[in-house]
Structures are given as C-alpha cells and as structure tokens.
Amino acid sequence: MCPWTNFAIQDYVSQLSRLFDNDIEVRLLFRLPEGHEWSQLKRNLLSRLGDTEGNLELRSYTRYKEYHDHTELRELQKNNQSHLKKTGVHAKLFIAGSPQNGNLLVGSANLMENSLYYNPEAGLQTRNPNVLETGISYFDMIWKIAAPDRIPEEAYTGETQYSFFPNVYRPW
C-alpha cells in the first residue's frame, strides 16, 4: 500500500517477476493516478513484468470529499469553483508473508525516487507476528473498501497504449 509511485518502481521488476514465477500473489494498492501517471506506471513497471500468471491485482483507493462541512476550505475553493477534494491512500505499508513467517515495513517513504534517494524518510521493519497480523488486517480492510476501484487485468496486461480510468467512489 503506497499512494505514489514513479519510475523508481522499475527497480522491483525482477523481484516481482520471481514472485510470479513462484506462484505468489501480489496486491498493489495506490492512489488513482492521473492519465500520464498511469502511462508511466504501465511503461515503467507493468509492461516490463510480462506474464504475471494472474498473480497481480491492482486497486486504487481514491475518494472525494465535499467541502460542505468545512467553511474555511469552501472559502479557499471559491476561486476555482470546485467543491470536491481528492483524497485517498496515504499509508505506506509493505507486507510479505504471513504473521508466522513474514515481514512488514511501515514508514513515510513512497515508492518514488525522492523517497528512496533524497528525502529523509523513516520506517520500521518487523517480523513480530502480532504486528504483522495487525498490519495484514489493516491492509485487508482498506483492500475491501477499494473493491469498486479494482483495476481489471486487461488494463495492465494489454497494449501499452491502453487507457484506463477506473470508476471512483463518490460518497453522495
């Protein structure tokens, strides 16, 4: 679970490919990318992965909130006539394995060049079964909420020019 990615994610192609070769399921949850960001994600990661053996599932968690309950924010928005604000995944949570035999990394870093090489980020890695169980439960909860934003496999296994904009839940 990570809101933002950029070309730095291409560094994970070989690791992800090994997981697919060993029939391991990978679930990626991120914020809904803009059109050009989706193209970059496809070019930098998805098209390089090749056949994922059906073991890759992508979902975006992006929601919109109205400013109707926030007078100060509504005043700020008057100039551009927008009453909506895009929000979504902010957590940076990476889990591999099970509570009994797994690894969890949680921190401030996105899967982006700035986070990986330049920004002072912080994180915590653990193999503690109780922490892993809590992390997995949290991820699963957000994963279920993001179900309307499931990105069909054809969107990332097809042609690189494929354009895709998932349905985004708006709570009204």
Chimera marker file (.cmm) of the C-alpha trace (Angstrom):
<marker_set name="trace">
<marker id="1" x="0.000" y="0.000" z="0.000" r="1" g="1" b="0" radius="0.5"/>
<marker id="2" x="1.561" y="3.222" z="-1.186" r="1" g="1" b="0" radius="0.5"/>
<marker id="3" x="-0.103" y="6.348" z="-2.564" r="1" g="1" b="0" radius="0.5"/>
<marker id="4" x="2.514" y="7.407" z="-5.100" r="1" g="1" b="0" radius="0.5"/>
<marker id="5" x="4.889" y="5.616" z="-7.434" r="1" g="1" b="0" radius="0.5"/>
<marker id="6" x="7.110" y="6.751" z="-10.265" r="1" g="1" b="0" radius="0.5"/>
<marker id="7" x="9.849" y="5.281" z="-12.434" r="1" g="1" b="0" radius="0.5"/>
<marker id="8" x="11.813" y="4.149" z="-9.347" r="1" g="1" b="0" radius="0.5"/>
<marker id="9" x="9.360" y="1.249" z="-9.037" r="1" g="1" b="0" radius="0.5"/>
<marker id="10" x="11.000" y="-0.325" z="-12.105" r="1" g="1" b="0" radius="0.5"/>
<marker id="11" x="13.773" y="-1.408" z="-9.733" r="1" g="1" b="0" radius="0.5"/>
<marker id="12" x="11.337" y="-4.026" z="-8.406" r="1" g="1" b="0" radius="0.5"/>
<marker id="13" x="10.586" y="-5.743" z="-11.725" r="1" g="1" b="0" radius="0.5"/>
<marker id="14" x="12.964" y="-8.670" z="-11.208" r="1" g="1" b="0" radius="0.5"/>
<marker id="15" x="11.822" y="-9.251" z="-7.617" r="1" g="1" b="0" radius="0.5"/>
<marker id="16" x="8.155" y="-9.183" z="-8.610" r="1" g="1" b="0" radius="0.5"/>
<marker id="17" x="8.815" y="-11.463" z="-11.593" r="1" g="1" b="0" radius="0.5"/>
<marker id="18" x="10.410" y="-14.033" z="-9.258" r="1" g="1" b="0" radius="0.5"/>
<marker id="19" x="7.315" y="-13.921" z="-7.064" r="1" g="1" b="0" radius="0.5"/>
<marker id="20" x="5.051" y="-14.555" z="-10.067" r="1" g="1" b="0" radius="0.5"/>
<marker id="21" x="7.315" y="-17.401" z="-11.226" r="1" g="1" b="0" radius="0.5"/>
<marker id="22" x="6.783" y="-18.991" z="-7.796" r="1" g="1" b="0" radius="0.5"/>
<marker id="23" x="3.003" y="-18.537" z="-7.976" r="1" g="1" b="0" radius="0.5"/>
<marker id="24" x="2.913" y="-15.882" z="-5.247" r="1" g="1" b="0" radius="0.5"/>
<marker id="25" x="0.058" y="-13.368" z="-5.228" r="1" g="1" b="0" radius="0.5"/>
<marker id="26" x="0.921" y="-9.665" z="-5.234" r="1" g="1" b="0" radius="0.5"/>
<marker id="27" x="-1.622" y="-6.991" z="-4.402" r="1" g="1" b="0" radius="0.5"/>
<marker id="28" x="-0.753" y="-3.345" z="-5.047" r="1" g="1" b="0" radius="0.5"/>
<marker id="29" x="-2.926" y="-0.607" z="-3.604" r="1" g="1" b="0" radius="0.5"/>
<marker id="30" x="-2.284" y="3.026" z="-4.518" r="1" g="1" b="0" radius="0.5"/>
<marker id="31" x="-3.981" y="6.341" z="-5.187" r="1" g="1" b="0" radius="0.5"/>
<marker id="32" x="-5.728" y="6.761" z="-8.515" r="1" g="1" b="0" radius="0.5"/>
<marker id="33" x="-3.050" y="8.007" z="-10.906" r="1" g="1" b="0" radius="0.5"/>
<marker id="34" x="-3.677" y="10.777" z="-13.410" r="1" g="1" b="0" radius="0.5"/>
<marker id="35" x="-3.685" y="9.686" z="-17.054" r="1" g="1" b="0" radius="0.5"/>
<marker id="36" x="0.006" y="10.436" z="-17.657" r="1" g="1" b="0" radius="0.5"/>
<marker id="37" x="0.964" y="8.785" z="-14.337" r="1" g="1" b="0" radius="0.5"/>
<marker id="38" x="-0.963" y="5.648" z="-15.340" r="1" g="1" b="0" radius="0.5"/>
<marker id="39" x="1.002" y="5.558" z="-18.609" r="1" g="1" b="0" radius="0.5"/>
<marker id="40" x="4.265" y="5.884" z="-16.676" r="1" g="1" b="0" radius="0.5"/>
<marker id="41" x="3.279" y="3.105" z="-14.278" r="1" g="1" b="0" radius="0.5"/>
<marker id="42" x="2.464" y="0.855" z="-17.227" r="1" g="1" b="0" radius="0.5"/>
<marker id="43" x="5.689" y="1.736" z="-19.035" r="1" g="1" b="0" radius="0.5"/>
<marker id="44" x="7.985" y="1.569" z="-16.007" r="1" g="1" b="0" radius="0.5"/>
<marker id="45" x="6.567" y="-1.465" z="-14.273" r="1" g="1" b="0" radius="0.5"/>
<marker id="46" x="3.566" y="-3.276" z="-15.668" r="1" g="1" b="0" radius="0.5"/>
<marker id="47" x="4.679" y="-3.709" z="-19.283" r="1" g="1" b="0" radius="0.5"/>
<marker id="48" x="8.108" y="-4.891" z="-18.056" r="1" g="1" b="0" radius="0.5"/>
<marker id="49" x="6.627" y="-7.585" z="-15.836" r="1" g="1" b="0" radius="0.5"/>
<marker id="50" x="5.282" y="-9.639" z="-18.718" r="1" g="1" b="0" radius="0.5"/>
<marker id="51" x="3.048" y="-12.548" z="-17.750" r="1" g="1" b="0" radius="0.5"/>
<marker id="52" x="2.074" y="-12.259" z="-14.105" r="1" g="1" b="0" radius="0.5"/>
<marker id="53" x="0.426" y="-15.711" z="-14.172" r="1" g="1" b="0" radius="0.5"/>
<marker id="54" x="-2.738" y="-13.980" z="-12.898" r="1" g="1" b="0" radius="0.5"/>
<marker id="55" x="-0.977" y="-13.259" z="-9.597" r="1" g="1" b="0" radius="0.5"/>
<marker id="56" x="-1.067" y="-9.457" z="-9.749" r="1" g="1" b="0" radius="0.5"/>
<marker id="57" x="-4.074" y="-7.440" z="-8.675" r="1" g="1" b="0" radius="0.5"/>
<marker id="58" x="-4.182" y="-3.662" z="-8.639" r="1" g="1" b="0" radius="0.5"/>
<marker id="59" x="-6.635" y="-1.428" z="-6.876" r="1" g="1" b="0" radius="0.5"/>
<marker id="60" x="-6.730" y="2.272" z="-6.329" r="1" g="1" b="0" radius="0.5"/>
<marker id="61" x="-8.147" y="3.852" z="-3.231" r="1" g="1" b="0" radius="0.5"/>
<marker id="62" x="-9.196" y="7.356" z="-4.125" r="1" g="1" b="0" radius="0.5"/>
<marker id="63" x="-12.152" y="9.103" z="-2.639" r="1" g="1" b="0" radius="0.5"/>
<marker id="64" x="-13.600" y="12.562" z="-2.939" r="1" g="1" b="0" radius="0.5"/>
<marker id="65" x="-14.810" y="14.631" z="-0.058" r="1" g="1" b="0" radius="0.5"/>
<marker id="66" x="-17.088" y="17.620" z="-0.276" r="1" g="1" b="0" radius="0.5"/>
<marker id="67" x="-16.220" y="20.860" z="1.396" r="1" g="1" b="0" radius="0.5"/>
<marker id="68" x="-19.799" y="21.495" z="2.534" r="1" g="1" b="0" radius="0.5"/>
<marker id="69" x="-18.907" y="20.865" z="6.186" r="1" g="1" b="0" radius="0.5"/>
<marker id="70" x="-15.684" y="22.856" z="6.099" r="1" g="1" b="0" radius="0.5"/>
<marker id="71" x="-16.406" y="26.587" z="5.844" r="1" g="1" b="0" radius="0.5"/>
<marker id="72" x="-12.734" y="27.604" z="5.701" r="1" g="1" b="0" radius="0.5"/>
<marker id="73" x="-11.946" y="25.131" z="2.951" r="1" g="1" b="0" radius="0.5"/>
<marker id="74" x="-15.043" y="26.109" z="0.999" r="1" g="1" b="0" radius="0.5"/>
<marker id="75" x="-13.878" y="29.742" z="1.032" r="1" g="1" b="0" radius="0.5"/>
<marker id="76" x="-10.479" y="28.694" z="-0.338" r="1" g="1" b="0" radius="0.5"/>
<marker id="77" x="-12.147" y="26.769" z="-3.155" r="1" g="1" b="0" radius="0.5"/>
<marker id="78" x="-14.357" y="29.615" z="-4.385" r="1" g="1" b="0" radius="0.5"/>
<marker id="79" x="-11.761" y="30.781" z="-6.904" r="1" g="1" b="0" radius="0.5"/>
<marker id="80" x="-11.704" y="27.573" z="-8.898" r="1" g="1" b="0" radius="0.5"/>
<marker id="81" x="-15.398" y="26.735" z="-8.385" r="1" g="1" b="0" radius="0.5"/>
<marker id="82" x="-14.559" y="23.261" z="-7.081" r="1" g="1" b="0" radius="0.5"/>
<marker id="83" x="-16.365" y="21.817" z="-4.104" r="1" g="1" b="0" radius="0.5"/>
<marker id="84" x="-14.508" y="18.495" z="-4.151" r="1" g="1" b="0" radius="0.5"/>
<marker id="85" x="-11.132" y="17.453" z="-2.857" r="1" g="1" b="0" radius="0.5"/>
<marker id="86" x="-9.390" y="14.272" z="-3.949" r="1" g="1" b="0" radius="0.5"/>
<marker id="87" x="-8.100" y="12.142" z="-1.115" r="1" g="1" b="0" radius="0.5"/>
<marker id="88" x="-7.123" y="8.510" z="-0.772" r="1" g="1" b="0" radius="0.5"/>
<marker id="89" x="-4.398" y="6.149" z="0.360" r="1" g="1" b="0" radius="0.5"/>
<marker id="90" x="-1.764" y="7.913" z="2.397" r="1" g="1" b="0" radius="0.5"/>
<marker id="91" x="-0.279" y="4.943" z="4.276" r="1" g="1" b="0" radius="0.5"/>
<marker id="92" x="2.986" y="3.364" z="3.236" r="1" g="1" b="0" radius="0.5"/>
<marker id="93" x="2.696" y="-0.283" z="4.233" r="1" g="1" b="0" radius="0.5"/>
<marker id="94" x="4.591" y="-3.186" z="2.682" r="1" g="1" b="0" radius="0.5"/>
<marker id="95" x="3.881" y="-6.751" z="3.781" r="1" g="1" b="0" radius="0.5"/>
<marker id="96" x="5.361" y="-10.060" z="2.655" r="1" g="1" b="0" radius="0.5"/>
<marker id="97" x="4.326" y="-13.423" z="4.013" r="1" g="1" b="0" radius="0.5"/>
<marker id="98" x="2.112" y="-14.408" z="6.909" r="1" g="1" b="0" radius="0.5"/>
<marker id="99" x="2.091" y="-13.431" z="10.575" r="1" g="1" b="0" radius="0.5"/>
<marker id="100" x="4.035" y="-16.593" z="11.425" r="1" g="1" b="0" radius="0.5"/>
<marker id="101" x="6.635" y="-16.195" z="8.685" r="1" g="1" b="0" radius="0.5"/>
<marker id="102" x="6.551" y="-12.698" z="7.247" r="1" g="1" b="0" radius="0.5"/>
<marker id="103" x="7.971" y="-9.231" z="7.161" r="1" g="1" b="0" radius="0.5"/>
<marker id="104" x="6.335" y="-5.822" z="7.488" r="1" g="1" b="0" radius="0.5"/>
<marker id="105" x="7.710" y="-2.418" z="6.616" r="1" g="1" b="0" radius="0.5"/>
<marker id="106" x="5.786" y="0.719" z="7.519" r="1" g="1" b="0" radius="0.5"/>
<marker id="107" x="7.063" y="4.245" z="7.157" r="1" g="1" b="0" radius="0.5"/>
<marker id="108" x="6.897" y="7.566" z="5.409" r="1" g="1" b="0" radius="0.5"/>
<marker id="109" x="8.501" y="6.645" z="2.058" r="1" g="1" b="0" radius="0.5"/>
<marker id="110" x="6.584" y="6.365" z="-1.204" r="1" g="1" b="0" radius="0.5"/>
<marker id="111" x="7.925" y="4.147" z="-3.992" r="1" g="1" b="0" radius="0.5"/>
<marker id="112" x="9.464" y="7.165" z="-5.675" r="1" g="1" b="0" radius="0.5"/>
<marker id="113" x="12.940" y="8.406" z="-6.421" r="1" g="1" b="0" radius="0.5"/>
<marker id="114" x="12.667" y="11.301" z="-3.957" r="1" g="1" b="0" radius="0.5"/>
<marker id="115" x="11.634" y="8.995" z="-1.129" r="1" g="1" b="0" radius="0.5"/>
<marker id="116" x="14.187" y="6.313" z="-1.912" r="1" g="1" b="0" radius="0.5"/>
<marker id="117" x="17.212" y="8.500" z="-2.576" r="1" g="1" b="0" radius="0.5"/>
<marker id="118" x="16.756" y="12.109" z="-1.434" r="1" g="1" b="0" radius="0.5"/>
<marker id="119" x="14.108" y="12.754" z="1.244" r="1" g="1" b="0" radius="0.5"/>
<marker id="120" x="14.886" y="11.978" z="4.855" r="1" g="1" b="0" radius="0.5"/>
<marker id="121" x="12.274" y="9.262" z="5.426" r="1" g="1" b="0" radius="0.5"/>
<marker id="122" x="11.645" y="6.992" z="8.393" r="1" g="1" b="0" radius="0.5"/>
<marker id="123" x="10.371" y="3.454" z="8.623" r="1" g="1" b="0" radius="0.5"/>
<marker id="124" x="10.080" y="0.446" z="10.839" r="1" g="1" b="0" radius="0.5"/>
<marker id="125" x="10.650" y="-3.132" z="9.745" r="1" g="1" b="0" radius="0.5"/>
<marker id="126" x="9.485" y="-6.040" z="11.880" r="1" g="1" b="0" radius="0.5"/>
<marker id="127" x="8.872" y="-9.781" z="11.847" r="1" g="1" b="0" radius="0.5"/>
<marker id="128" x="6.779" y="-9.655" z="15.024" r="1" g="1" b="0" radius="0.5"/>
<marker id="129" x="3.746" y="-11.924" z="14.407" r="1" g="1" b="0" radius="0.5"/>
<marker id="130" x="1.360" y="-9.661" z="16.363" r="1" g="1" b="0" radius="0.5"/>
<marker id="131" x="2.393" y="-6.558" z="14.418" r="1" g="1" b="0" radius="0.5"/>
<marker id="132" x="2.204" y="-8.484" z="11.129" r="1" g="1" b="0" radius="0.5"/>
<marker id="133" x="-1.286" y="-9.716" z="11.950" r="1" g="1" b="0" radius="0.5"/>
<marker id="134" x="-2.410" y="-6.150" z="12.713" r="1" g="1" b="0" radius="0.5"/>
<marker id="135" x="-0.803" y="-4.839" z="9.506" r="1" g="1" b="0" radius="0.5"/>
<marker id="136" x="-2.413" y="-7.559" z="7.403" r="1" g="1" b="0" radius="0.5"/>
<marker id="137" x="-5.838" y="-6.882" z="8.954" r="1" g="1" b="0" radius="0.5"/>
<marker id="138" x="-5.482" y="-3.171" z="8.241" r="1" g="1" b="0" radius="0.5"/>
<marker id="139" x="-4.394" y="-3.774" z="4.634" r="1" g="1" b="0" radius="0.5"/>
<marker id="140" x="-7.259" y="-6.228" z="4.078" r="1" g="1" b="0" radius="0.5"/>
<marker id="141" x="-9.770" y="-3.707" z="5.440" r="1" g="1" b="0" radius="0.5"/>
<marker id="142" x="-8.619" y="-0.975" z="3.011" r="1" g="1" b="0" radius="0.5"/>
<marker id="143" x="-8.352" y="-3.557" z="0.189" r="1" g="1" b="0" radius="0.5"/>
<marker id="144" x="-12.029" y="-4.445" z="0.643" r="1" g="1" b="0" radius="0.5"/>
<marker id="145" x="-13.071" y="-0.788" z="0.690" r="1" g="1" b="0" radius="0.5"/>
<marker id="146" x="-11.117" y="-0.305" z="-2.552" r="1" g="1" b="0" radius="0.5"/>
<marker id="147" x="-13.034" y="-3.125" z="-4.272" r="1" g="1" b="0" radius="0.5"/>
<marker id="148" x="-15.010" y="-0.690" z="-6.501" r="1" g="1" b="0" radius="0.5"/>
<marker id="149" x="-11.656" y="0.569" z="-7.782" r="1" g="1" b="0" radius="0.5"/>
<marker id="150" x="-10.363" y="-2.861" z="-8.820" r="1" g="1" b="0" radius="0.5"/>
<marker id="151" x="-8.321" y="-2.458" z="-11.951" r="1" g="1" b="0" radius="0.5"/>
<marker id="152" x="-9.083" y="-5.284" z="-14.404" r="1" g="1" b="0" radius="0.5"/>
<marker id="153" x="-6.095" y="-7.330" z="-15.505" r="1" g="1" b="0" radius="0.5"/>
<marker id="154" x="-6.675" y="-6.399" z="-19.155" r="1" g="1" b="0" radius="0.5"/>
<marker id="155" x="-5.756" y="-2.817" z="-18.245" r="1" g="1" b="0" radius="0.5"/>
<marker id="156" x="-2.194" y="-3.778" z="-17.425" r="1" g="1" b="0" radius="0.5"/>
<marker id="157" x="-1.552" y="-6.906" z="-19.460" r="1" g="1" b="0" radius="0.5"/>
<marker id="158" x="-2.793" y="-5.486" z="-22.758" r="1" g="1" b="0" radius="0.5"/>
<marker id="159" x="-1.237" y="-2.974" z="-25.107" r="1" g="1" b="0" radius="0.5"/>
<marker id="160" x="0.821" y="-0.213" z="-23.547" r="1" g="1" b="0" radius="0.5"/>
<marker id="161" x="-1.417" y="2.394" z="-25.175" r="1" g="1" b="0" radius="0.5"/>
<marker id="162" x="-4.431" y="1.063" z="-23.286" r="1" g="1" b="0" radius="0.5"/>
<marker id="163" x="-6.057" y="3.945" z="-21.444" r="1" g="1" b="0" radius="0.5"/>
<marker id="164" x="-7.831" y="3.198" z="-18.233" r="1" g="1" b="0" radius="0.5"/>
<marker id="165" x="-9.692" y="5.279" z="-15.711" r="1" g="1" b="0" radius="0.5"/>
<marker id="166" x="-11.410" y="3.177" z="-13.024" r="1" g="1" b="0" radius="0.5"/>
<marker id="167" x="-14.714" y="4.069" z="-11.502" r="1" g="1" b="0" radius="0.5"/>
<marker id="168" x="-14.095" y="6.140" z="-8.418" r="1" g="1" b="0" radius="0.5"/>
<marker id="169" x="-16.447" y="6.058" z="-5.476" r="1" g="1" b="0" radius="0.5"/>
<marker id="170" x="-18.028" y="9.388" z="-4.651" r="1" g="1" b="0" radius="0.5"/>
<marker id="171" x="-19.957" y="9.224" z="-1.355" r="1" g="1" b="0" radius="0.5"/>
<marker id="172" x="-23.111" y="11.108" z="-2.380" r="1" g="1" b="0" radius="0.5"/>
<link id1="1" id2="2" r="1" g="1" b="0" radius="0.2"/>
<link id1="2" id2="3" r="1" g="1" b="0" radius="0.2"/>
<link id1="3" id2="4" r="1" g="1" b="0" radius="0.2"/>
<link id1="4" id2="5" r="1" g="1" b="0" radius="0.2"/>
<link id1="5" id2="6" r="1" g="1" b="0" radius="0.2"/>
<link id1="6" id2="7" r="1" g="1" b="0" radius="0.2"/>
<link id1="7" id2="8" r="1" g="1" b="0" radius="0.2"/>
<link id1="8" id2="9" r="1" g="1" b="0" radius="0.2"/>
<link id1="9" id2="10" r="1" g="1" b="0" radius="0.2"/>
<link id1="10" id2="11" r="1" g="1" b="0" radius="0.2"/>
<link id1="11" id2="12" r="1" g="1" b="0" radius="0.2"/>
<link id1="12" id2="13" r="1" g="1" b="0" radius="0.2"/>
<link id1="13" id2="14" r="1" g="1" b="0" radius="0.2"/>
<link id1="14" id2="15" r="1" g="1" b="0" radius="0.2"/>
<link id1="15" id2="16" r="1" g="1" b="0" radius="0.2"/>
<link id1="16" id2="17" r="1" g="1" b="0" radius="0.2"/>
<link id1="17" id2="18" r="1" g="1" b="0" radius="0.2"/>
<link id1="18" id2="19" r="1" g="1" b="0" radius="0.2"/>
<link id1="19" id2="20" r="1" g="1" b="0" radius="0.2"/>
<link id1="20" id2="21" r="1" g="1" b="0" radius="0.2"/>
<link id1="21" id2="22" r="1" g="1" b="0" radius="0.2"/>
<link id1="22" id2="23" r="1" g="1" b="0" radius="0.2"/>
<link id1="23" id2="24" r="1" g="1" b="0" radius="0.2"/>
<link id1="24" id2="25" r="1" g="1" b="0" radius="0.2"/>
<link id1="25" id2="26" r="1" g="1" b="0" radius="0.2"/>
<link id1="26" id2="27" r="1" g="1" b="0" radius="0.2"/>
<link id1="27" id2="28" r="1" g="1" b="0" radius="0.2"/>
<link id1="28" id2="29" r="1" g="1" b="0" radius="0.2"/>
<link id1="29" id2="30" r="1" g="1" b="0" radius="0.2"/>
<link id1="30" id2="31" r="1" g="1" b="0" radius="0.2"/>
<link id1="31" id2="32" r="1" g="1" b="0" radius="0.2"/>
<link id1="32" id2="33" r="1" g="1" b="0" radius="0.2"/>
<link id1="33" id2="34" r="1" g="1" b="0" radius="0.2"/>
<link id1="34" id2="35" r="1" g="1" b="0" radius="0.2"/>
<link id1="35" id2="36" r="1" g="1" b="0" radius="0.2"/>
<link id1="36" id2="37" r="1" g="1" b="0" radius="0.2"/>
<link id1="37" id2="38" r="1" g="1" b="0" radius="0.2"/>
<link id1="38" id2="39" r="1" g="1" b="0" radius="0.2"/>
<link id1="39" id2="40" r="1" g="1" b="0" radius="0.2"/>
<link id1="40" id2="41" r="1" g="1" b="0" radius="0.2"/>
<link id1="41" id2="42" r="1" g="1" b="0" radius="0.2"/>
<link id1="42" id2="43" r="1" g="1" b="0" radius="0.2"/>
<link id1="43" id2="44" r="1" g="1" b="0" radius="0.2"/>
<link id1="44" id2="45" r="1" g="1" b="0" radius="0.2"/>
<link id1="45" id2="46" r="1" g="1" b="0" radius="0.2"/>
<link id1="46" id2="47" r="1" g="1" b="0" radius="0.2"/>
<link id1="47" id2="48" r="1" g="1" b="0" radius="0.2"/>
<link id1="48" id2="49" r="1" g="1" b="0" radius="0.2"/>
<link id1="49" id2="50" r="1" g="1" b="0" radius="0.2"/>
<link id1="50" id2="51" r="1" g="1" b="0" radius="0.2"/>
<link id1="51" id2="52" r="1" g="1" b="0" radius="0.2"/>
<link id1="52" id2="53" r="1" g="1" b="0" radius="0.2"/>
<link id1="53" id2="54" r="1" g="1" b="0" radius="0.2"/>
<link id1="54" id2="55" r="1" g="1" b="0" radius="0.2"/>
<link id1="55" id2="56" r="1" g="1" b="0" radius="0.2"/>
<link id1="56" id2="57" r="1" g="1" b="0" radius="0.2"/>
<link id1="57" id2="58" r="1" g="1" b="0" radius="0.2"/>
<link id1="58" id2="59" r="1" g="1" b="0" radius="0.2"/>
<link id1="59" id2="60" r="1" g="1" b="0" radius="0.2"/>
<link id1="60" id2="61" r="1" g="1" b="0" radius="0.2"/>
<link id1="61" id2="62" r="1" g="1" b="0" radius="0.2"/>
<link id1="62" id2="63" r="1" g="1" b="0" radius="0.2"/>
<link id1="63" id2="64" r="1" g="1" b="0" radius="0.2"/>
<link id1="64" id2="65" r="1" g="1" b="0" radius="0.2"/>
<link id1="65" id2="66" r="1" g="1" b="0" radius="0.2"/>
<link id1="66" id2="67" r="1" g="1" b="0" radius="0.2"/>
<link id1="67" id2="68" r="1" g="1" b="0" radius="0.2"/>
<link id1="68" id2="69" r="1" g="1" b="0" radius="0.2"/>
<link id1="69" id2="70" r="1" g="1" b="0" radius="0.2"/>
<link id1="70" id2="71" r="1" g="1" b="0" radius="0.2"/>
<link id1="71" id2="72" r="1" g="1" b="0" radius="0.2"/>
<link id1="72" id2="73" r="1" g="1" b="0" radius="0.2"/>
<link id1="73" id2="74" r="1" g="1" b="0" radius="0.2"/>
<link id1="74" id2="75" r="1" g="1" b="0" radius="0.2"/>
<link id1="75" id2="76" r="1" g="1" b="0" radius="0.2"/>
<link id1="76" id2="77" r="1" g="1" b="0" radius="0.2"/>
<link id1="77" id2="78" r="1" g="1" b="0" radius="0.2"/>
<link id1="78" id2="79" r="1" g="1" b="0" radius="0.2"/>
<link id1="79" id2="80" r="1" g="1" b="0" radius="0.2"/>
<link id1="80" id2="81" r="1" g="1" b="0" radius="0.2"/>
<link id1="81" id2="82" r="1" g="1" b="0" radius="0.2"/>
<link id1="82" id2="83" r="1" g="1" b="0" radius="0.2"/>
<link id1="83" id2="84" r="1" g="1" b="0" radius="0.2"/>
<link id1="84" id2="85" r="1" g="1" b="0" radius="0.2"/>
<link id1="85" id2="86" r="1" g="1" b="0" radius="0.2"/>
<link id1="86" id2="87" r="1" g="1" b="0" radius="0.2"/>
<link id1="87" id2="88" r="1" g="1" b="0" radius="0.2"/>
<link id1="88" id2="89" r="1" g="1" b="0" radius="0.2"/>
<link id1="89" id2="90" r="1" g="1" b="0" radius="0.2"/>
<link id1="90" id2="91" r="1" g="1" b="0" radius="0.2"/>
<link id1="91" id2="92" r="1" g="1" b="0" radius="0.2"/>
<link id1="92" id2="93" r="1" g="1" b="0" radius="0.2"/>
<link id1="93" id2="94" r="1" g="1" b="0" radius="0.2"/>
<link id1="94" id2="95" r="1" g="1" b="0" radius="0.2"/>
<link id1="95" id2="96" r="1" g="1" b="0" radius="0.2"/>
<link id1="96" id2="97" r="1" g="1" b="0" radius="0.2"/>
<link id1="97" id2="98" r="1" g="1" b="0" radius="0.2"/>
<link id1="98" id2="99" r="1" g="1" b="0" radius="0.2"/>
<link id1="99" id2="100" r="1" g="1" b="0" radius="0.2"/>
<link id1="100" id2="101" r="1" g="1" b="0" radius="0.2"/>
<link id1="101" id2="102" r="1" g="1" b="0" radius="0.2"/>
<link id1="102" id2="103" r="1" g="1" b="0" radius="0.2"/>
<link id1="103" id2="104" r="1" g="1" b="0" radius="0.2"/>
<link id1="104" id2="105" r="1" g="1" b="0" radius="0.2"/>
<link id1="105" id2="106" r="1" g="1" b="0" radius="0.2"/>
<link id1="106" id2="107" r="1" g="1" b="0" radius="0.2"/>
<link id1="107" id2="108" r="1" g="1" b="0" radius="0.2"/>
<link id1="108" id2="109" r="1" g="1" b="0" radius="0.2"/>
<link id1="109" id2="110" r="1" g="1" b="0" radius="0.2"/>
<link id1="110" id2="111" r="1" g="1" b="0" radius="0.2"/>
<link id1="111" id2="112" r="1" g="1" b="0" radius="0.2"/>
<link id1="112" id2="113" r="1" g="1" b="0" radius="0.2"/>
<link id1="113" id2="114" r="1" g="1" b="0" radius="0.2"/>
<link id1="114" id2="115" r="1" g="1" b="0" radius="0.2"/>
<link id1="115" id2="116" r="1" g="1" b="0" radius="0.2"/>
<link id1="116" id2="117" r="1" g="1" b="0" radius="0.2"/>
<link id1="117" id2="118" r="1" g="1" b="0" radius="0.2"/>
<link id1="118" id2="119" r="1" g="1" b="0" radius="0.2"/>
<link id1="119" id2="120" r="1" g="1" b="0" radius="0.2"/>
<link id1="120" id2="121" r="1" g="1" b="0" radius="0.2"/>
<link id1="121" id2="122" r="1" g="1" b="0" radius="0.2"/>
<link id1="122" id2="123" r="1" g="1" b="0" radius="0.2"/>
<link id1="123" id2="124" r="1" g="1" b="0" radius="0.2"/>
<link id1="124" id2="125" r="1" g="1" b="0" radius="0.2"/>
<link id1="125" id2="126" r="1" g="1" b="0" radius="0.2"/>
<link id1="126" id2="127" r="1" g="1" b="0" radius="0.2"/>
<link id1="127" id2="128" r="1" g="1" b="0" radius="0.2"/>
<link id1="128" id2="129" r="1" g="1" b="0" radius="0.2"/>
<link id1="129" id2="130" r="1" g="1" b="0" radius="0.2"/>
<link id1="130" id2="131" r="1" g="1" b="0" radius="0.2"/>
<link id1="131" id2="132" r="1" g="1" b="0" radius="0.2"/>
<link id1="132" id2="133" r="1" g="1" b="0" radius="0.2"/>
<link id1="133" id2="134" r="1" g="1" b="0" radius="0.2"/>
<link id1="134" id2="135" r="1" g="1" b="0" radius="0.2"/>
<link id1="135" id2="136" r="1" g="1" b="0" radius="0.2"/>
<link id1="136" id2="137" r="1" g="1" b="0" radius="0.2"/>
<link id1="137" id2="138" r="1" g="1" b="0" radius="0.2"/>
<link id1="138" id2="139" r="1" g="1" b="0" radius="0.2"/>
<link id1="139" id2="140" r="1" g="1" b="0" radius="0.2"/>
<link id1="140" id2="141" r="1" g="1" b="0" radius="0.2"/>
<link id1="141" id2="142" r="1" g="1" b="0" radius="0.2"/>
<link id1="142" id2="143" r="1" g="1" b="0" radius="0.2"/>
<link id1="143" id2="144" r="1" g="1" b="0" radius="0.2"/>
<link id1="144" id2="145" r="1" g="1" b="0" radius="0.2"/>
<link id1="145" id2="146" r="1" g="1" b="0" radius="0.2"/>
<link id1="146" id2="147" r="1" g="1" b="0" radius="0.2"/>
<link id1="147" id2="148" r="1" g="1" b="0" radius="0.2"/>
<link id1="148" id2="149" r="1" g="1" b="0" radius="0.2"/>
<link id1="149" id2="150" r="1" g="1" b="0" radius="0.2"/>
<link id1="150" id2="151" r="1" g="1" b="0" radius="0.2"/>
<link id1="151" id2="152" r="1" g="1" b="0" radius="0.2"/>
<link id1="152" id2="153" r="1" g="1" b="0" radius="0.2"/>
<link id1="153" id2="154" r="1" g="1" b="0" radius="0.2"/>
<link id1="154" id2="155" r="1" g="1" b="0" radius="0.2"/>
<link id1="155" id2="156" r="1" g="1" b="0" radius="0.2"/>
<link id1="156" id2="157" r="1" g="1" b="0" radius="0.2"/>
<link id1="157" id2="158" r="1" g="1" b="0" radius="0.2"/>
<link id1="158" id2="159" r="1" g="1" b="0" radius="0.2"/>
<link id1="159" id2="160" r="1" g="1" b="0" radius="0.2"/>
<link id1="160" id2="161" r="1" g="1" b="0" radius="0.2"/>
<link id1="161" id2="162" r="1" g="1" b="0" radius="0.2"/>
<link id1="162" id2="163" r="1" g="1" b="0" radius="0.2"/>
<link id1="163" id2="164" r="1" g="1" b="0" radius="0.2"/>
<link id1="164" id2="165" r="1" g="1" b="0" radius="0.2"/>
<link id1="165" id2="166" r="1" g="1" b="0" radius="0.2"/>
<link id1="166" id2="167" r="1" g="1" b="0" radius="0.2"/>
<link id1="167" id2="168" r="1" g="1" b="0" radius="0.2"/>
<link id1="168" id2="169" r="1" g="1" b="0" radius="0.2"/>
<link id1="169" id2="170" r="1" g="1" b="0" radius="0.2"/>
<link id1="170" id2="171" r="1" g="1" b="0" radius="0.2"/>
<link id1="171" id2="172" r="1" g="1" b="0" radius="0.2"/>
</marker_set>
